[in-house]
């Protein structure tokens, strides 16, 4: 599963009145993909763009950690829906910025 589909799954899951049964699976996929990207990219950032690159990787890690917290919740609340929505868009944006380095 690609990160795009997993992010779309989270957004669609939190947008409905009853959370999708695949919400935790999508969160897990995103966490795994982002963790792998951070690990692979950490040593490969061009020296000329290292500060920006490390900032992007840190942002990706922070939002993956938020997904870990959301996945551990017993129920989906309005607040957790907002966190998942914000983090989904932040991850998509950070991935785009990382790709453009």
Secondary structure, DSSP 8 states (H G I E B T S, - for coil): --HHHHHHHHHHHHHSSS--TTHHHHHHHHHHHHHHHHHHHTTTS-GGGHHHHHHHHHHHHHHHHHHHHHHT-SS--HHHHHHHHHHHHHHHHHHHHHHT-
